[in-house]
Amino acid sequence: MPQSTKKTCVIIGAGHAGSVLAVQLRKEGWTDRIVLIGEEAHLPYHRPPLSKDLLAGEKEVAGIALRGQAAYDAAEVEMRLGERVERVIPELRTLRLSSGEELVYDALALCTGASVRHIELGDGLDGVHYLRTADDAMAIRTDMRPGGKAVVVGGGYIGLEVASVLARKGMHVTLLERAGRILERVTSPVISEYFTALHQDNGVDIVTDAVVTGIGGEGRVSSVLCEDGSEYAADLVVIGVGVNPESTLAEEAGLQVGNGIVVDEYTRTSVAEVYAAGDCTWHPSALYGRQLRLESVQNALDQARVAAANIAGREVKYEALPWFWSDQYDIKLQIAGLPIDYDHFVIRGDRLNRDGRGFAVFYFRGEKMVAADCVDRSAEFLVCKKLIGKQLPVNMQALADEAWGPDSFEMRDDFL
C-alpha cells in the first residue's frame, strides 16, 4: 500500500502564541494534521485577566478562554491538554510526552512561554503565592481576606496590578521593591513617581530598596523580613520578581539559546523545521538594532501569525512594534515601543494627573521617538504607535502643547 503523505505540525505550549498559531496555520492553508499540546487542563486563556478580572473575582476561568472548543474543532486542531513534553529529538523529528508516548512531526513550533522566577524563601508555607497561571490566580483569590495584611514582593507591572486588586478588596497592602523605585527596569522616573503616588493614595505602602531575606511562619506565612531588619506582618504574600523564558526543551534539543530561544526574523530557530513564538523567544529587532525578549501578549500573537505563515510555506518577516498595557485601579497605561537608550523625553499633560485627564511621556533618541507611555491617553498612544513604528518625523512643538491635537504630531509644513 502507498504510504500516507499527510504531514504533522506539533505546537508545544497552549498559551496565546500556541492557540493563535494553531488556528492561523489552518487559515494559511495547512491542510494536514495540527496537534496543540499544553500542560494545563484548561482551554487556552487570556493571561492579562489573571492579575485583574480573574483575581478580583469578576470573571471565572471559563470566561477568559481565548476561544471555545468549537473553534479548535472547526480548525481541526487536535488538542492535547494536561500533557507535558519531556524531550524533543530533532534528528528524528520526534518528541516524547511524559506518558511515554512519542509523536513524529514534520514541523514543530515552540510556544513554551515563560515561568515565574522563584526565590528560595517561604517554600511550603500556606499563603505564599506566585502568579503565572489561572490556578495560581484562583489560589490567591481564595486566600484574600478583607482587613487582612498582604505583602507583595516586586514592584513591576504584575506586582502593582496584584497590589491594586488586593487593596480594592480591602486588604492592607505593603509592596516591597528591591530597586530604588518601582518599575525601574522598564520605564522612566516620571512614570514610577506617578504610580507610586497612585498606589499610596489607595492605601498601599510602597517600600523601595527593600531586600527580602526571609519569609516566616509555622505552617502558614506570618511575616516577611528584610535585610535592614524591618519586618512586615503578612497573612498573604504574592511574589512577583520576574519570569524566565521556558527554553529548557530547546536547549536540551541542541537549539541555539540566549535570553530565550534564538529565532530569526522569520521565527525560525537554529534547527530546520523548528519555529518558536512568544515570551520564550530571543528575536531580532530592526527598529531597536538588538535582540529582544518581550513579555507581551501582542508580541505572542504577532509572532504566532508570522510563524504560521512561514510554516505554511510563505516568507513573512516579524516586524511588529512592541506595545503593552497595564490596568491599575481605574487607570490604563498604554506603552508604545520600548523606552530604552533614550536621551530625552517630552511630557504632555500634568505628570501627576491632578486634573484627571491623563498624561503622556514621549521618549527620544536624538530626533527620533523610540517609545511613549500614555496614562489614560489612548489617542496619543494610537498616533505614537504609527510614528514610532514607521519612524516618522515628529512635530516637537505639538507634543507638549495641548492646543495641538494628537493628529498634529505627524510631520507638517511647520515641522521644526
C-alpha positions in Angstrom: 0.0 0.0 0.0 1.3 3.5 -0.7 2.5 5.4 2.4 0.4 8.4 3.6 1.9 11.8 2.7 -0.1 13.6 5.4 2.2 15.9 7.5 2.0 16.8 11.1 2.7 20.2 12.8 3.1 19.9 16.5 2.8 23.1 18.7 4.2 22.9 22.2 2.5 25.4 24.5 -1.1 26.3 24.7 -0.9 30.0 25.6 -1.6 33.0 23.4 1.0 32.1 20.9 0.2 28.4 20.6 -3.5 28.9 20.4 -3.3 31.6 17.7 -0.6 29.7 15.7 -2.8 26.5 15.6 -5.9 28.3 14.2 -3.9 30.7 12.0 -2.0 27.8 10.4 -5.2 26.3 9.2 -6.2 29.7 7.8 -2.8 29.9 6.0 -3.8 26.8 4.0 -2.2 24.0 6.0 -4.4 21.0 5.2 -2.6 18.4 7.3 -2.6 17.4 10.9 -2.2 20.1 13.7 -1.5 19.0 17.3 -1.6 21.5 20.1 0.0 20.4 23.4 -0.5 22.2 26.7 0.4 21.4 30.3 -2.7 23.0 31.8 -6.0 21.2 31.6 -7.8 24.5 30.8 -8.5 25.6 27.3 -6.0 28.3 26.3 -7.0 31.5 28.0 -6.2 35.2 28.2 -3.3 36.0 30.5 -3.9 39.7 31.4 -7.1 39.0 33.4 -5.1 36.7 35.8 -3.8 39.8 37.7 -7.0 41.7 37.1 -10.6 40.4 36.5 -9.9 36.8 37.5 -8.0 37.7 40.6 -10.7 40.2 41.6 -13.5 37.6 41.2 -15.1 39.5 38.3 -14.6 36.6 35.9 -14.1 32.8 36.1 -11.6 30.7 34.2 -14.1 29.7 31.6 -14.9 33.3 30.9 -11.3 34.2 29.9 -10.9 31.4 27.3 -9.2 32.7 24.1 -11.8 30.7 22.1 -14.2 27.9 22.7 -13.6 24.2 21.9 -15.8 24.6 18.8 -13.2 26.9 17.2 -10.5 24.3 17.6 -12.8 21.6 16.3 -13.7 23.8 13.3 -10.0 24.3 12.5 -9.4 20.5 13.1 -6.8 21.2 15.8 -6.1 18.1 17.9 -6.0 19.3 21.5 -3.7 17.5 23.9 -4.2 19.4 27.2 -2.9 18.4 30.5 0.2 16.8 28.9 3.8 17.6 29.2 6.6 17.2 26.6 9.7 15.7 28.2 12.0 15.7 25.2 12.4 16.9 21.6 14.7 14.9 19.3 15.2 17.0 16.2 17.3 14.5 14.3 14.4 12.0 14.4 11.7 14.8 14.2 10.2 13.2 17.3 9.1 14.4 20.7 8.4 12.3 23.8 5.5 13.0 26.2 5.7 12.4 30.0 3.3 9.5 29.4 6.0 7.8 27.3 4.1 8.3 24.0 6.1 9.6 21.1 4.9 11.9 18.3 6.6 12.4 15.0 6.4 15.9 13.4 7.2 17.5 10.1 7.1 21.0 11.6 7.5 21.9 15.2 6.6 25.2 16.9 7.8 26.0 20.4 5.4 28.4 22.2 6.6 27.4 25.7 6.3 30.9 27.2 8.0 31.7 30.5 7.9 30.6 34.1 7.9 32.6 37.3 11.3 33.3 38.9 11.3 31.7 42.3 13.1 32.9 45.4 14.3 30.4 47.9 12.1 31.7 50.7 8.7 30.7 52.1 8.6 27.3 50.3 5.9 25.1 51.9 4.1 27.8 53.7 0.4 28.3 53.1 -0.4 31.8 51.9 2.8 32.3 49.8 2.0 32.6 46.2 3.3 33.2 42.7 1.1 34.3 39.8 1.5 32.8 36.3 -1.5 30.5 35.7 -5.2 30.6 36.2 -4.9 28.1 39.1 -2.4 30.5 40.7 -4.9 33.3 40.5 -7.6 31.2 41.9 -5.4 30.2 44.8 -4.6 33.8 45.7 -8.2 34.7 45.4 -9.1 32.0 47.9 -6.6 33.5 50.4 -7.7 37.1 50.1 -9.4 38.4 53.3 -10.8 41.9 53.8 -8.9 43.5 56.6 -6.0 41.1 56.3 -2.4 42.0 55.7 -0.8 41.3 52.3 2.8 41.7 51.2 3.6 41.9 47.5 7.3 41.3 46.7 8.3 43.0 43.5 7.3 46.4 42.0 7.0 45.5 38.4 3.7 45.6 36.5 2.4 42.3 37.8 3.2 43.2 41.4 1.5 46.6 41.0 -1.6 45.1 39.4 -1.9 42.5 42.1 -1.4 45.2 44.8 -4.2 47.2 43.2 -6.7 44.3 43.3 -5.8 43.4 46.9 -6.2 46.9 48.1 -9.5 47.2 46.4 -10.6 44.0 48.1 -10.0 45.7 51.5 -6.5 44.2 52.3 -3.8 46.3 53.9 -1.1 46.0 51.3 2.7 46.6 51.6 4.7 46.4 48.4 8.4 45.7 48.7 10.7 46.6 45.8 14.4 45.8 45.8 15.4 48.7 43.4 15.4 52.4 44.2 12.0 52.9 42.6 9.1 50.8 41.3 9.2 49.9 37.5 12.9 50.9 37.5 13.8 48.3 34.8 11.0 49.2 32.4 10.3 52.9 32.5 11.3 56.4 33.4 11.2 58.1 36.8 8.2 60.1 35.7 6.0 57.0 35.4 7.5 55.5 38.6 6.6 58.6 40.5 3.1 58.7 39.2 2.3 55.1 40.0 3.9 55.3 43.4 1.6 58.2 44.3 -1.4 56.4 42.8 -0.9 53.4 45.0 -0.2 55.4 48.1 -3.4 57.3 47.5 -5.2 53.9 47.5 -3.7 52.9 50.8 -0.7 50.8 49.6 2.6 51.2 51.5 5.5 51.1 49.0 8.9 50.4 50.3 11.9 50.7 48.0 15.5 49.5 48.5 13.8 46.5 50.3 15.9 43.3 50.1 13.8 40.4 51.3 15.8 37.9 53.3 13.1 35.8 55.0 9.5 34.7 54.9 8.4 33.4 58.3 5.6 31.3 59.7 4.7 27.9 61.1 2.5 26.1 58.5 1.2 29.4 57.3 3.0 32.7 56.5 3.0 35.3 59.2 5.8 37.8 58.2 8.3 39.0 55.7 11.8 40.1 56.8 14.1 42.5 55.1 17.9 42.9 55.1 17.7 46.2 57.1 15.9 44.4 59.9 12.4 45.6 59.1 9.6 43.0 59.4 6.1 43.1 57.9 3.2 41.1 59.2 1.5 39.1 56.4 -1.5 36.8 56.1 -0.8 36.6 52.3 2.3 37.0 50.3 2.5 37.3 46.5 5.9 37.2 44.9 6.4 38.8 41.5 10.1 39.2 40.8 10.0 38.4 37.1 10.0 35.4 34.8 12.5 33.2 32.9 12.0 32.0 29.4 11.0 28.4 29.1 13.8 27.3 26.9 14.9 24.1 28.5 13.4 21.8 25.9 15.0 23.8 23.2 18.4 23.8 24.9 18.4 20.1 25.5 17.4 19.5 21.9 20.5 21.4 20.7 18.8 24.6 19.6 20.6 27.9 20.0 19.5 29.6 23.2 20.4 33.1 24.5 17.9 35.0 26.7 15.3 32.7 25.3 15.1 30.5 22.1 17.1 32.3 19.4 15.0 32.9 16.2 15.5 34.9 13.1 13.1 37.5 11.6 11.0 34.6 10.2 10.6 33.0 13.7 12.9 30.1 12.6 15.2 28.5 15.2 18.7 27.2 14.5 17.3 23.8 13.6 15.4 23.1 10.4 11.6 23.0 10.6 11.6 24.1 14.2 10.0 27.5 14.9 9.3 29.5 18.1 7.0 32.3 19.1 6.0 34.3 22.2 7.6 35.0 25.5 10.2 32.2 25.0 11.9 33.8 22.0 15.1 35.9 21.7 14.4 37.7 18.4 16.0 40.4 16.3 14.5 43.9 16.2 15.5 46.1 13.2 13.9 49.1 14.9 16.0 48.9 18.1 19.0 47.2 16.5 19.3 44.4 19.0 17.9 41.1 20.1 14.8 41.3 22.3 12.8 39.1 24.5 9.3 40.5 25.1 6.8 39.5 27.7 3.9 40.7 25.8 0.5 39.4 24.6 0.7 41.3 21.4 4.2 40.0 20.6 3.0 36.5 21.2 0.0 37.0 18.8 2.1 38.7 16.1 4.9 36.2 16.2 2.5 33.3 16.1 0.8 34.7 13.0 4.2 35.1 11.3 5.3 31.6 12.3 2.0 30.1 10.9 2.6 31.8 7.6 6.2 30.6 7.3 5.3 27.0 8.4 2.7 27.1 5.6 5.3 28.0 3.0 5.2 31.8 2.8 8.1 34.1 3.7 6.9 36.7 6.2 9.1 38.8 8.5 8.2 39.7 12.0 8.4 43.5 12.2 5.7 44.5 14.6 6.2 47.3 17.1 6.2 46.2 20.7 3.3 47.5 22.7 1.9 46.8 26.1 -0.7 47.9 28.7 -1.3 47.8 32.4 -4.6 48.4 34.3 -4.3 49.6 37.9 -7.3 50.8 39.8 -9.2 52.8 37.2 -6.1 53.9 35.3 -4.9 52.4 32.0 -1.3 52.8 31.0 -0.6 52.1 27.3 3.0 51.7 26.2 4.2 52.0 22.6 7.7 50.9 21.8 10.5 50.4 24.4 11.8 53.3 26.5 15.5 52.1 26.2 18.6 54.1 25.2 16.6 57.3 25.2 18.4 60.6 25.8 15.5 62.9 26.5 11.7 62.9 26.9 8.8 65.3 26.5 5.7 65.3 28.8 2.2 66.2 27.6 -0.3 67.0 30.4 0.1 67.0 34.1 2.7 64.4 35.1 0.8 63.7 38.4 -2.6 63.6 36.6 -4.1 66.0 39.1 -6.7 67.1 36.6 -7.8 63.6 35.9 -7.1 64.0 32.1 -4.1 61.7 32.0 -0.7 62.5 30.5 1.9 61.1 28.2 5.7 60.8 28.2 7.4 60.6 24.8 11.0 59.2 24.7 13.5 60.3 22.1 16.9 59.2 20.9 18.2 62.2 19.1 15.3 63.4 16.9 13.5 60.0 16.7 10.8 58.9 19.0 11.5 55.4 20.4 8.7 55.0 22.9 5.7 56.6 24.6 4.0 55.9 27.9 0.4 57.1 27.8 -1.7 57.3 31.0 -5.4 57.4 30.1 -4.3 58.9 26.7 -5.5 56.4 24.1 -5.5 59.0 21.2 -1.8 59.8 21.8 -1.0 56.1 22.1 -2.5 55.2 18.8 -0.7 58.0 17.0 2.6 57.2 18.6 2.4 53.5 17.6 2.4 54.8 14.0 5.1 57.4 14.5 7.5 55.0 16.2 6.8 52.0 14.0 7.4 53.9 10.8 10.0 56.3 12.3 8.1 59.3 11.0 9.3 62.8 11.8 7.6 64.4 14.8 6.2 67.9 15.3 8.1 68.6 18.5 6.1 71.8 19.2 2.8 69.8 19.2 3.9 67.2 21.7 3.8 69.3 24.9 1.3 71.9 23.8 -2.2 70.5 24.3 -3.6 73.2 22.0 -2.4 70.8 19.3 -4.4 67.6 19.0 -2.6 64.2 18.6 -3.4 64.3 14.9 -0.9 67.2 14.7 2.0 65.0 15.9 3.0 63.9 12.4 5.2 66.0 10.1 3.6 69.2 8.9 4.7 72.2 6.8 5.7 73.9 10.1 7.7 70.9 11.3 10.8 72.1 13.1 
